[in-house]
Amino acid sequence: MIFTNNSTKVKDNKHSQLYQVLSTFSVCYLCISCGNFLGYTSSAVPSMKEDVDIFPEITEHDVSWIGGLGPLGALFGALSTTFLLKRFGPRRTVSYFGAPAIIASWVTIALSQSLLPVLCGRILGGIGTGVIISCSPLYVIDISSVTRRGRLGIVPQFLMILGILLGYVLGSFLSWRYLAVACSIITAPCIILLLIAPDTPSWLISRNRIDDAHKVLERLHGTTTAVSALQALQAKIGNDKIRSEKFSGVRGPRISPAIIKSSCVVLGLMSFQQLVGINGVTFYCVHIFKQTAGVSVWGAHVPSIILASVQLLASFISILIVEAAGRKSLLIVSSTLISVAAGIMGTYFYIGAEYSNLFWVPLAALILFGFAFAIGFGPVTWILCAELLADEVRHIMNPLAIAYNWFCVFLVTKSFPLLLLEINIYGVFWLYSVMGALAFIFVCIFVPETKGKSLAEIREFFGPKNIDNEIEDTPESSKCLDDSIPV
């Protein structure tokens, strides 16, 4: 009998592992298309400038809107998830809103005969990207077990960087129109994948579909742990409901300084994550390399592909070392290297762009820039966002923080072509270098190290909790809350 029980547990474990991986991939697959969308302008804009029949007089202001409208649409897409998630859950929100928007965007761009449909397609794709990127991490957190959450938690970001890389590779030999067609083909499998993925257990419980939630938990975690997992989720959702009712009561709670401080730190991290210029480089990578001496050696597309490949590698490394090195340490190293790399780029364009023997400098500097971001500020900011926000305001601040992040992306991508005209390319990279230095100072002074700390210990860094908002959790729900952090 003991042998049978052990065999059953092993079988459950293998099946649940596979089901979690397949479910994660099915919903997060669209992150590849989001990466295609984010990297599209890098290859497409130079191609559009060459297509004088469709775009006879494309200006730098037009280019800035092609790049900027995507993040602006993503801002509204992220904000829309604040009410869509409660009604439809992560999978259905992606299925009903994210997927149709991004498919429509690629079709619209591919069929465009002027600039206006391209701009409309960029807005549609931005809305879809905002919805998908907001929902995918929540889906992973909800369906994965604690032991697999770290590995599965990197899947959305990994697939997004993979999408950027694919976009760079395809854009090296496809025109802007055929690149959009290729990206729409890449997106197509999501129609089937989203149909086979399950809804999250927590959403099913919130809709009083307890039996369905239990069946999903059995497939995700095995029959031996499904009952305890269901009880923990029910306890957590009950306490979350009490928090929400208390926070939105008639009198309303007194928001403590600790909650304000932690929220401000999260918004500060979101600001610096984008203001160091990563999406300026991502959106206009080919344009940047066309202005270097190395363009005669390896062209403008090969360095872009190398840069995206390095970021893909760095995203793996960050997951392996984030627990050993600590969040704050990675942010300090990341901001330092970003500042140094951007400073080198600015100096190169100011004094060294005409020296052919220095053709390797911009590629090396941007590889360092991309690696530094992908190992620290890229993934760690999102981890800290989940860890630092207080439970009382997380349901409000999390979507607002994501929307604010997209607003910062819009500022960077919209301003990049215009800054080139005003302060030249060396001035742009020096500006990013200064932002990296300011990020270093901000992290050293205001960001706590959360490595190995419970949520309660993290809260103590910002001061005592507001007594009006304090709710006593059951052991099961407390464990579930602590386990919800993707590490």
C-alpha positions in Angstrom: 0.0 0.0 0.0 2.8 2.4 0.8 4.3 1.7 -2.7 1.0 2.4 -4.3 0.6 5.8 -2.5 4.1 6.8 -3.5 3.5 5.8 -7.1 0.3 7.8 -7.2 2.1 10.9 -5.8 4.9 10.6 -8.4 2.3 10.1 -11.2 0.3 13.2 -10.0 3.5 15.2 -9.7 4.6 14.4 -13.3 1.1 15.1 -14.7 0.7 18.3 -12.7 4.1 19.6 -13.8 3.3 19.0 -17.5 -0.2 20.5 -17.1 1.2 23.7 -15.4 3.8 24.1 -18.2 1.3 23.6 -21.0 -1.3 25.9 -19.4 1.4 28.6 -18.8 2.6 28.3 -22.4 -1.0 28.4 -23.8 -1.9 31.7 -22.2 1.6 33.3 -22.4 2.2 32.3 -26.0 0.9 35.7 -27.1 3.8 37.4 -25.3 5.8 36.4 -28.4 3.5 38.6 -30.5 3.9 41.3 -27.9 7.6 41.1 -28.4 7.1 41.2 -32.2 5.0 44.3 -31.6 7.6 46.1 -29.4 10.5 45.3 -31.8 8.5 46.0 -35.0 9.4 49.7 -35.4 13.2 48.9 -35.3 13.1 47.1 -38.6 9.8 48.5 -40.1 10.5 52.2 -39.9 13.7 52.1 -42.1 11.7 49.9 -44.6 8.8 52.4 -44.5 11.2 55.3 -45.4 12.3 53.4 -48.4 8.7 52.7 -49.6 8.0 56.1 -51.2 4.9 54.8 -53.0 3.0 54.3 -49.7 4.9 56.8 -47.5 6.1 59.6 -49.8 6.9 62.1 -47.1 7.4 60.4 -43.7 8.9 62.7 -41.2 10.6 62.2 -37.8 7.4 63.3 -36.1 5.5 60.6 -38.0 8.1 58.1 -36.9 7.7 59.2 -33.3 4.0 58.5 -33.5 4.5 55.1 -35.1 6.7 54.3 -32.1 4.7 56.1 -29.4 1.1 55.1 -30.2 1.9 51.4 -29.3 2.8 52.2 -25.7 0.0 54.7 -25.4 -2.5 52.0 -26.5 -0.9 49.6 -24.0 -1.5 52.2 -21.2 -5.3 52.0 -21.8 -5.1 48.3 -22.3 -3.5 47.9 -18.9 -6.0 50.2 -17.2 -8.9 48.2 -18.8 -7.8 45.1 -17.0 -8.7 46.6 -13.6 -12.4 45.7 -14.2 -12.0 43.1 -17.0 -10.0 40.7 -14.8 -12.6 40.6 -12.1 -15.4 39.8 -14.5 -13.6 37.5 -16.9 -10.4 36.3 -15.2 -6.9 36.3 -16.8 -7.5 33.6 -19.5 -10.8 35.0 -20.8 -9.6 38.6 -20.7 -6.7 37.6 -23.0 -9.0 35.5 -25.2 -11.8 38.1 -25.5 -9.8 41.3 -25.6 -6.0 40.9 -25.9 -5.8 38.3 -28.7 -8.5 40.0 -31.0 -6.8 43.4 -30.6 -3.3 42.3 -31.4 -4.5 40.1 -34.4 -6.5 43.0 -35.7 -3.5 45.3 -35.4 -1.3 43.0 -37.6 -4.0 42.6 -40.2 -4.6 46.4 -40.3 -0.9 47.2 -40.7 -0.4 44.5 -43.3 -3.3 45.9 -45.4 -2.3 49.6 -45.0 -2.1 51.8 -48.0 -1.1 55.0 -46.1 0.2 56.1 -42.7 -3.2 56.5 -41.0 -4.0 52.7 -40.9 -0.5 52.0 -39.6 -1.1 54.3 -36.7 -4.5 52.8 -36.1 -2.9 49.3 -36.1 -0.3 50.5 -33.6 -3.0 51.7 -31.2 -4.9 48.4 -31.5 -1.7 46.4 -31.0 -0.8 48.5 -28.0 -4.2 47.8 -26.4 -3.8 44.1 -26.9 -0.2 44.2 -25.6 -1.2 46.1 -22.5 -3.9 43.5 -21.8 -1.7 40.5 -22.5 1.3 41.6 -20.5 -0.9 42.6 -17.5 -2.8 39.3 -17.5 0.0 36.7 -18.2 2.0 37.1 -15.0 -1.2 36.9 -12.9 -2.2 33.7 -14.7 1.2 32.1 -14.0 1.1 33.1 -10.3 -2.4 31.7 -9.9 -1.9 28.3 -11.5 1.7 27.4 -10.6 2.9 25.7 -7.4 5.5 27.4 -5.2 8.3 25.1 -6.3 7.8 25.9 -10.0 6.7 29.5 -9.8 10.2 30.9 -10.2 10.8 29.0 -13.4 7.3 29.5 -14.8 7.3 33.2 -13.7 10.0 34.0 -16.3 8.1 32.6 -19.2 6.1 35.8 -20.1 9.3 37.9 -20.2 11.3 35.2 -21.9 8.7 34.8 -24.6 8.5 38.6 -25.1 12.2 38.9 -25.6 12.0 35.9 -27.9 9.4 37.8 -29.9 11.6 40.9 -30.1 14.5 38.6 -31.4 12.2 37.0 -34.0 11.0 40.4 -35.1 14.6 41.5 -35.6 15.5 38.4 -37.5 12.5 38.5 -39.8 12.9 42.3 -40.2 16.4 41.8 -41.6 15.0 40.4 -44.8 11.3 41.3 -44.9 9.7 44.6 -45.7 7.4 46.4 -43.2 4.3 44.9 -44.8 5.5 41.3 -45.1 6.9 41.6 -41.5 3.4 42.4 -40.3 2.1 39.3 -42.3 4.7 37.1 -40.7 3.8 38.4 -37.2 0.1 37.7 -37.8 1.0 34.1 -38.7 3.1 33.8 -35.6 0.1 35.0 -33.6 -2.5 32.6 -35.1 -1.8 29.5 -32.9 -3.1 31.4 -29.9 -6.7 30.8 -31.1 -6.3 27.1 -30.3 -4.0 27.4 -27.3 -6.4 29.7 -25.4 -9.2 27.3 -25.9 -7.4 24.4 -24.2 -6.0 26.4 -21.3 -8.0 26.3 -18.0 -9.4 29.2 -16.1 -7.6 30.1 -12.9 -8.9 28.4 -9.7 -9.2 31.7 -7.9 -11.4 33.2 -10.6 -13.6 30.1 -10.6 -14.0 30.3 -6.8 -14.9 34.0 -7.1 -17.7 33.0 -9.5 -18.9 30.2 -7.1 -17.8 27.5 -9.4 -16.2 25.4 -6.6 -16.4 22.0 -8.3 -14.8 23.4 -11.5 -12.0 25.0 -9.4 -11.4 21.7 -7.6 -11.1 19.8 -10.9 -8.6 22.4 -12.2 -6.6 22.2 -9.0 -6.5 18.4 -9.3 -4.9 18.7 -12.7 -2.6 21.5 -11.7 -1.4 20.1 -8.3 -2.5 16.5 -8.1 -5.4 14.8 -6.3 -3.5 14.6 -3.0 -3.1 18.3 -2.5 -6.2 19.6 -4.4 -8.4 19.8 -1.3 -5.9 21.7 0.8 -5.1 24.1 -2.1 -8.8 24.7 -2.5 -9.3 25.5 1.2 -6.3 27.9 1.2 -7.6 29.7 -1.9 -11.1 30.1 -0.4 -9.6 31.5 2.8 -7.4 33.9 0.9 -10.2 35.1 -1.3 -12.5 35.6 1.7 -9.9 37.7 3.5 -9.2 39.7 0.3 -12.9 40.4 0.1 -12.9 41.7 3.7 -9.9 43.9 2.9 -11.6 45.3 -0.2 -14.9 46.0 1.6 -13.0 47.7 4.5 -10.8 49.7 2.2 -13.8 50.9 0.2 -16.2 51.4 3.1 -18.3 54.5 3.7 -15.9 56.1 6.2 -12.8 54.7 4.4 -9.5 53.9 6.1 -6.7 56.2 7.0 -4.0 55.5 4.4 -0.8 55.1 6.5 2.5 56.8 5.6 4.0 53.3 5.2 1.5 52.5 2.3 2.3 55.9 0.7 6.0 55.3 1.0 5.9 51.8 -0.5 3.7 53.0 -3.4 6.0 55.9 -4.1 9.0 53.5 -4.2 7.2 51.2 -6.7 6.4 54.2 -8.9 10.0 55.4 -8.7 11.2 52.0 -9.8 8.7 52.0 -12.7 9.9 55.4 -13.8 13.6 54.5 -13.8 13.0 51.2 -15.5 11.9 53.1 -18.6 13.6 56.4 -18.3 17.1 54.7 -18.6 16.1 54.3 -22.3 15.7 50.6 -22.9 12.7 51.0 -25.1 14.3 53.8 -27.0 17.0 51.3 -27.9 14.6 48.5 -28.6 12.3 50.5 -30.8 15.0 52.2 -32.9 17.9 49.7 -32.7 18.5 49.5 -36.4 18.4 53.3 -36.8 21.0 53.6 -34.0 23.4 51.1 -35.6 23.0 52.7 -39.0 24.8 55.7 -37.6 27.9 53.8 -36.5 31.1 52.9 -38.4 30.3 49.2 -37.9 27.4 49.4 -40.3 29.9 48.7 -43.2 31.2 45.7 -41.4 28.1 43.8 -40.3 25.2 45.9 -41.4 22.5 47.4 -39.1 20.4 44.3 -38.5 23.0 41.8 -37.2 23.9 43.9 -34.1 20.2 44.2 -33.3 19.8 40.4 -33.4 22.9 40.0 -31.2 21.6 42.5 -28.7 18.2 40.7 -28.4 20.0 37.4 -28.0 22.1 38.7 -25.2 18.9 40.0 -23.4 17.4 36.6 -23.8 20.4 35.0 -22.2 20.5 37.6 -19.4 16.8 36.9 -18.5 17.8 33.3 -17.7 20.7 34.4 -15.6 18.7 36.8 -13.5 16.3 34.0 -12.5 19.3 31.8 -11.4 20.9 34.5 -9.3 18.1 36.7 -8.0 17.7 34.7 -4.7 21.4 34.4 -4.1 22.4 38.0 -5.0 19.3 39.8 -3.8 17.0 42.2 -5.5 18.6 45.5 -4.3 22.1 44.2 -5.2 21.0 43.4 -8.8 19.4 46.8 -9.2 22.6 48.5 -8.0 24.7 46.6 -10.4 22.2 47.0 -13.2 21.9 50.8 -12.8 25.7 51.2 -12.6 26.3 49.3 -15.8 23.5 51.0 -17.6 24.9 54.4 -16.8 28.4 53.4 -17.9 27.2 51.8 -21.1 25.0 54.7 -22.1 27.9 57.1 -21.3 30.2 55.1 -23.5 27.6 55.3 -26.3 27.3 59.0 -26.0 31.0 59.6 -26.0 31.5 57.3 -29.0 28.9 59.3 -31.1 30.5 62.6 -29.9 34.1 61.9 -30.7 34.6 58.5 -32.1 31.9 57.8 -34.8 34.3 58.8 -37.6 37.0 56.4 -36.5 36.5 53.2 -38.4 38.8 51.2 -36.0 36.3 51.9 -33.2 33.5 50.2 -35.1 33.2 47.6 -32.3 32.5 50.1 -29.5 28.8 50.8 -30.0 28.0 47.1 -30.3 29.9 46.2 -27.2 28.4 49.2 -25.3 24.8 48.3 -26.3 25.4 44.6 -25.4 26.5 45.8 -22.0 23.4 48.1 -21.8 21.0 45.3 -22.8 22.6 42.8 -20.5 22.6 45.1 -17.5 18.9 45.9 -18.0 17.8 42.3 -18.5 19.7 41.1 -15.5 18.4 43.7 -13.1 15.9 46.5 -13.8 14.0 44.5 -16.3 12.7 41.5 -14.2 13.5 42.7 -10.7 11.3 45.8 -10.9 8.3 43.6 -11.4 9.2 41.3 -8.5 9.6 44.2 -6.2 6.3 45.7 -7.4 4.5 42.5 -6.1 6.5 42.4 -2.9 6.4 46.1 -1.8 2.7 47.0 -2.5 0.6 46.6 0.6 -2.3 44.2 0.4 -4.8 47.0 1.1 -3.9 48.9 -2.1 -2.5 46.2 -4.4 -5.7 45.7 -6.3 -5.7 49.5 -7.1 -1.9 50.2 -7.3 -0.8 47.2 -9.4 -2.8 48.1 -12.5 -2.1 51.8 -12.0 1.6 51.1 -11.7 1.6 49.0 -14.9 -0.3 51.7 -16.8 2.1 54.3 -15.5 5.0 52.1 -16.7 3.4 52.1 -20.2 3.1 55.9 -20.0 6.8 56.1 -19.4 7.4 53.8 -22.4 5.3 56.2 -24.4 7.4 59.2 -23.3 10.7 57.4 -24.2 9.6 56.1 -27.6 7.8 59.2 -28.6 10.6 61.5 -27.6 13.5 59.5 -29.0 13.3 60.7 -32.7 12.5 64.2 -31.5 15.5 64.3 -29.1 17.7 63.2 -32.0 16.8 66.5 -33.7 17.2 68.6 -30.6 20.3 67.2 -28.7 21.7 64.7 -31.3 22.2 61.0 -30.6 25.2 61.6 -28.2 23.0 63.9 -26.1 20.2 61.2 -26.0 22.6 58.5 -24.6 24.2 61.0 -22.1 20.7 61.7 -20.9 20.1 57.9 -20.4 23.4 57.7 -18.6 22.3 60.4 -16.2 19.0 58.6 -15.6 21.0 55.4 -14.8 23.1 57.3 -12.2 19.9 58.8 -10.7 18.4 55.3 -10.6 21.5 54.1 -8.7 21.1 56.8 -6.1 17.3 56.1 -5.8 17.9 52.4 -5.2 20.6 52.9 -2.6 18.5 55.3 -0.6 14.9 54.2 -0.9 14.7 50.5 -2.0 14.8 47.8 0.7 16.4 44.4 0.2 13.6 41.9 0.2 15.7 38.8 -0.2 14.5 36.1 2.3 12.0 38.4 4.0 8.4 37.7 4.6 5.7 40.2 3.5 5.4 41.4 7.1 9.1 42.1 7.4 9.1 44.0 4.2 6.2 46.2 5.4 8.2 47.1 8.6 10.8 48.8 6.4 8.3 51.5 5.6 6.8 51.8 9.1 4.0 50.2 11.0 0.8 49.2 9.2 -2.4 51.2 9.5 -4.3 49.6 12.4 -7.6 50.5 10.6 -6.7 48.2 7.7 -5.2 45.3 9.6 -6.9 42.0 9.1 -6.0 38.8 10.8 -5.3 36.1 8.2 -5.6 32.4 8.7 -2.4 30.4 8.4 -3.5 29.0 5.1 -4.3 32.4 3.6 -1.1 34.0 4.9 0.9 31.2 3.3 -0.9 31.7 0.1 -0.2 35.4 0.1 3.5 34.8 0.7 3.5 32.2 -2.0 2.0 34.6 -4.5 5.3 36.4 -5.0 7.0 35.2 -8.2 10.6 34.4 -7.2 
